[in-house]
Amino acid sequence: MLRTYTIIRRGMKVYTKTGDKGTSQLFNGERRPKDDAVFEALGSIDECNAMIGLAREFVQVDSSNLKLDDTLEEIMSRMFDIGACVATPKNSSNDAKLMKTAFQASHTSSLEAWIDEMDKDLPPLTTFILPSGGKCSAHLHVARTLARRAERKVVPLVSDDHVDAQVGIYLNRLSDFLFMAARYSALKEGVEEKKWRKVSN
């Protein structure tokens, strides 16, 4: 699992065989079962990041949507930082490792600034909207649900003081960002968002 967050250098094999017996190694060198809560969280973070990457591939990069493309790329890098932080449990890692993988509150502030910036352009919501608005928008809605799942996996680790609270805060804000980004993409690409319609009794 940690190979996701490790640079593979020339001459190194992708497969190590060290996990063949059902364990994997954390950044601090500790080995745990692959179904450990830390690896469950790391897997959910990785899934979310992959979906953000897929959504980004559908961004129509022109003068109106270039900002979203750059922002999504930035977030994908921060998700790797989150993975490194989760892979370095506070209760079993030395200070040097913890300092190297510390996650800063300023990253959440960046998300909030991007949310506020998009909100200025978006029409107000008057009802619930369905996952829609074009390919990029729909994939961002999926990424939003995966961000929520990653947050649910991280919350117990934060509660047990294994992971810094800033990671949970970032993931909480990330789902808000992805919802706004989905709406923003639909607006910039001129694709209508489908609205929830209540069944008449």
C-alpha positions in Angstrom: 0.0 0.0 0.0 2.8 2.4 0.9 4.2 2.1 -2.6 1.4 4.5 -3.7 3.4 7.2 -1.8 6.9 6.0 -2.6 9.0 7.1 -5.6 9.9 4.1 -7.8 13.4 4.7 -9.0 14.9 3.3 -12.1 15.9 -0.3 -11.7 13.5 -0.9 -8.8 10.8 -3.4 -9.4 7.2 -2.4 -8.8 6.4 -5.7 -7.1 8.3 -6.3 -3.8 6.6 -9.5 -2.7 6.8 -8.2 0.9 3.1 -8.0 1.1 2.3 -11.6 -0.1 1.5 -12.7 3.5 -1.2 -10.1 4.0 0.8 -7.3 5.6 2.1 -3.9 4.4 4.5 -1.3 5.7 3.8 2.2 7.0 6.1 5.1 6.4 7.5 4.7 9.9 8.6 1.1 9.1 5.8 -0.6 11.0 4.1 -3.6 9.4 0.4 -4.1 9.8 -2.3 -6.3 8.3 -3.6 -5.0 5.0 -7.1 -4.7 6.4 -5.9 -2.5 9.3 -7.9 0.8 9.7 -4.9 2.8 8.5 -4.8 1.0 5.2 -8.6 1.2 4.9 -8.2 5.0 5.2 -5.3 5.1 2.7 -7.3 3.0 0.2 -10.2 5.4 0.4 -8.0 8.4 0.0 -6.4 6.8 -3.0 -9.8 6.1 -4.6 -10.9 9.6 -4.1 -7.7 11.0 -5.6 -8.0 8.7 -8.6 -11.5 9.9 -9.3 -10.4 13.6 -9.0 -7.8 12.7 -11.6 -10.4 11.2 -13.9 -12.7 14.2 -13.5 -9.7 16.5 -14.4 -9.3 14.6 -17.6 -12.8 15.7 -18.6 -12.2 19.4 -17.9 -12.6 21.4 -21.0 -9.4 23.5 -20.7 -10.1 26.9 -22.2 -9.8 30.5 -20.9 -12.9 30.0 -18.7 -12.0 26.7 -17.1 -8.2 26.7 -16.9 -8.3 27.6 -13.2 -10.3 24.5 -12.3 -7.8 22.3 -14.1 -4.9 23.8 -12.2 -6.7 23.6 -8.9 -7.6 19.9 -9.3 -4.0 19.1 -10.0 -2.9 21.0 -6.9 -5.5 19.0 -4.8 -4.2 15.7 -6.1 -0.8 16.5 -4.8 -2.2 17.4 -1.4 -4.0 14.1 -1.3 -0.6 12.4 -1.5 0.5 14.5 1.4 -2.6 13.3 3.4 -1.7 9.7 2.5 1.8 10.2 3.9 0.4 11.7 7.1 -2.1 8.9 7.6 0.7 6.4 6.9 2.7 7.9 9.8 0.6 7.2 13.0 1.3 9.8 15.7 1.4 7.2 18.5 4.1 5.0 16.9 6.3 7.4 14.8 9.3 9.4 15.8 9.4 13.2 15.7 11.4 13.3 12.5 8.9 11.3 10.6 6.0 13.3 12.0 7.6 16.6 11.1 8.3 15.3 7.5 4.6 14.3 7.0 2.9 17.1 9.0 -0.2 18.5 7.2 -0.7 22.2 7.4 -4.0 24.0 8.1 -3.2 26.4 5.3 -4.2 23.7 2.8 -7.7 23.8 4.1 -7.7 27.6 3.9 -6.8 27.3 0.2 -9.8 25.1 -0.3 -12.1 27.6 1.4 -10.7 30.4 -0.7 -11.4 28.4 -3.9 -14.9 27.6 -2.7 -15.7 31.3 -2.1 -14.3 32.3 -5.4 -16.5 29.8 -7.3 -19.5 30.7 -5.2 -19.3 34.3 -6.6 -20.1 33.0 -10.1 -22.7 30.3 -9.3 -26.4 30.9 -9.2 -28.0 30.2 -5.8 -29.4 26.8 -5.1 -33.2 26.7 -4.8 -33.5 22.9 -4.7 -31.4 19.7 -4.7 -29.5 18.9 -7.8 -28.7 15.5 -9.3 -25.2 14.4 -10.2 -25.2 15.9 -13.7 -23.8 18.9 -15.6 -21.5 17.1 -18.0 -18.8 14.5 -17.8 -16.4 16.5 -15.6 -19.2 17.7 -13.3 -20.6 14.2 -12.9 -17.2 12.7 -12.1 -16.6 15.5 -9.5 -19.9 14.5 -7.8 -18.5 10.9 -7.6 -15.3 12.2 -6.2 -17.3 14.1 -3.6 -18.9 10.9 -2.3 -15.5 9.3 -2.2 -14.1 12.2 -0.2 -16.9 11.6 2.3 -16.0 8.0 2.6 -12.3 8.8 3.1 -13.4 11.2 5.8 -15.4 8.5 7.5 -12.4 6.2 7.5 -10.1 8.9 8.9 -12.4 10.2 11.7 -11.7 7.2 14.0 -8.0 7.6 13.5 -8.2 11.2 14.4 -10.4 10.4 17.5 -7.8 7.9 18.6 -5.0 10.5 18.1 -3.3 8.4 15.5 -3.8 11.1 12.8 -3.6 14.9 13.0 -7.0 16.6 13.1 -6.1 18.8 10.2 -6.4 15.8 7.9 -10.0 15.2 8.8 -10.8 18.9 8.5 -9.3 19.0 5.0 -11.3 16.0 3.8 -14.5 17.5 5.2 -13.8 20.7 3.3 -12.7 18.8 0.2 -16.2 17.3 -0.3 -17.7 20.8 -0.1 -15.1 22.0 -2.7 -15.9 19.1 -5.0 -19.6 19.8 -4.9 -18.9 23.5 -5.8 -16.4 22.5 -8.4 -19.0 20.2 -10.0 -21.5 23.1 -10.2 -18.7 25.4 -11.5 -17.7 23.0 -14.2 -21.3 22.7 -15.4 -21.6 26.5 -15.5 -18.4 27.1 -17.4 -19.2 24.3 -19.9 -22.8 25.5 -20.4 -24.3 22.2 -19.4 -27.6 22.2 -17.5 -27.7 20.7 -13.9 -30.6 18.4 -13.5 -32.8 19.2 -10.5 -34.4 16.9 -8.0 -38.2 16.5 -8.7 -40.5 15.3 -5.9 -43.0 12.7 -6.9 -46.5 14.1 -6.6 -48.9 12.3 -4.3 
